[in-house]
Amino acid sequence: MGRLKIAIDYTVDGDKKDLTTESNRAIRDALDAVNGAATSFTVFSPAEILNLLVRAEKYLVNEQIPFSDQAGTKVTFRPEGPRANAYRRSAISTEVTISRTGKGWYLTGVERVDVWPRNPEKFAVMISDRAIANALKRKLRAFGRTELPVAA
């Protein structure tokens, strides 16, 4: 799919997040354009994109990446492949990318890909150079250091 940037806008009611009608529609259209009628092994529901956003935010918090360093984060996801070896060939799947900016999360990639039997899911989080530099500084300070030692 060409250049894509769909805002993942949602409302919050207690612990529950729901996509806005506009985001839901735009995300569904993007997923339908790539998946067609396929649903097995694909990302086919806008709710899955919202769940990915929540998973990514929890991952960043667990890895101690503060909100101020989260802009520039890209998360790529692809569901796992078929579990049975009865599939002798690849199955159609979907790989999606969401990206964080200073204004929020966006769906920036939807691609049709092949997935093979017993392939694990792909959940890859890439943070910005600034975020990784700040994370390293925090870790060094936690151990009373200010710079990385030179390897011998």
C-alpha positions in Angstrom: 0.0 0.0 0.0 1.3 3.5 -0.8 2.2 6.2 1.7 -0.1 5.7 4.6 -0.7 7.8 7.7 -4.0 7.2 9.5 -4.5 8.6 13.0 -5.3 6.1 15.6 -7.8 8.2 17.6 -9.6 6.7 20.5 -11.8 7.6 23.4 -11.1 6.4 27.0 -13.9 5.3 29.4 -12.2 4.0 32.6 -9.9 1.3 31.5 -11.5 0.8 28.2 -10.3 2.4 24.9 -12.5 2.6 21.8 -11.5 3.8 18.4 -13.4 6.9 17.1 -15.8 6.2 14.2 -13.5 8.0 11.8 -10.4 6.1 12.8 -12.3 2.8 12.8 -13.5 3.4 9.3 -10.2 4.5 7.9 -8.3 1.6 9.5 -10.9 -0.9 8.3 -10.6 0.5 4.7 -6.8 0.2 4.8 -6.9 -3.4 6.1 -9.7 -4.5 3.7 -7.7 -3.1 0.8 -4.8 -5.3 1.6 -6.5 -8.4 3.0 -9.5 -8.7 0.7 -11.6 -11.5 2.1 -8.8 -13.2 4.0 -9.1 -13.3 7.8 -7.0 -16.3 9.0 -3.4 -15.3 9.9 -4.2 -11.6 9.1 -4.8 -8.4 11.0 -8.3 -7.8 9.8 -10.0 -5.8 12.5 -9.4 -2.1 13.6 -9.7 -3.4 17.2 -6.5 -5.4 16.6 -4.7 -2.1 15.7 -5.9 -0.6 19.0 -4.8 -3.7 20.9 -1.4 -3.4 19.2 -1.2 0.3 20.3 -2.0 -0.7 23.9 0.6 -3.5 23.8 3.2 -1.2 22.4 2.6 1.4 25.2 2.8 -1.2 27.9 6.0 -2.5 26.3 7.6 0.9 26.3 6.6 1.5 30.0 7.9 -1.9 31.0 11.2 -1.1 29.2 11.3 2.3 31.1 11.0 4.5 28.0 9.3 7.7 29.3 6.5 9.3 27.4 8.8 12.2 26.4 11.1 9.7 24.5 8.3 7.7 22.8 8.0 10.0 19.7 9.7 8.3 16.8 8.8 4.8 17.9 7.8 2.3 15.2 6.1 -1.0 16.0 5.8 -3.7 13.4 3.4 -6.7 13.9 2.5 -9.8 12.0 0.4 -12.6 13.4 1.9 -16.1 13.8 1.6 -18.6 11.0 -0.4 -21.8 10.8 0.3 -24.2 13.7 -0.2 -27.4 11.8 2.3 -28.7 9.3 -0.7 -29.6 7.1 0.0 -26.3 5.5 2.7 -27.2 3.0 2.9 -23.7 1.6 2.8 -20.2 3.0 -0.4 -18.6 4.1 -1.5 -15.0 3.4 -0.9 -12.7 6.3 -0.8 -9.0 7.1 2.1 -7.0 8.5 1.2 -3.7 10.0 3.3 -0.8 11.3 2.2 1.8 13.8 4.3 4.9 14.5 4.3 7.3 17.4 4.7 11.1 16.9 4.4 13.9 19.4 0.7 14.0 18.6 -0.1 10.4 18.9 -0.1 7.0 17.2 -0.6 6.5 13.4 -1.1 3.4 11.3 1.7 3.9 8.8 2.0 0.6 7.1 -0.2 -2.3 6.0 1.3 -4.9 3.8 0.3 -8.4 2.5 3.0 -10.9 3.4 3.5 -14.6 3.4 3.7 -16.5 6.7 4.9 -20.1 7.0 3.7 -22.9 9.3 5.0 -22.5 12.8 6.3 -19.0 12.2 6.1 -17.1 15.4 4.3 -13.7 15.5 6.4 -10.7 14.8 6.3 -7.9 17.4 9.3 -5.5 16.8 9.6 -2.2 18.6 12.1 0.3 17.3 12.8 3.5 19.3 14.5 6.7 18.1 18.2 7.3 18.4 17.5 10.0 21.0 15.3 7.6 23.0 18.0 4.9 23.1 20.7 7.4 24.0 18.6 8.7 26.9 17.8 5.1 28.0 21.6 4.3 28.1 22.2 7.5 30.1 19.6 6.4 32.6 21.1 2.9 32.9 24.6 4.3 33.3 23.5 6.7 36.1 21.7 3.8 37.9 25.1 2.1 38.2 27.1 5.2 39.1 28.6 5.7 35.6 28.4 8.6 33.2 29.9 7.1 30.1 30.4 3.7 28.5 33.7 2.1 29.3 36.1 1.5 26.3 36.3 -2.3 25.5 39.7 -3.8 26.0 
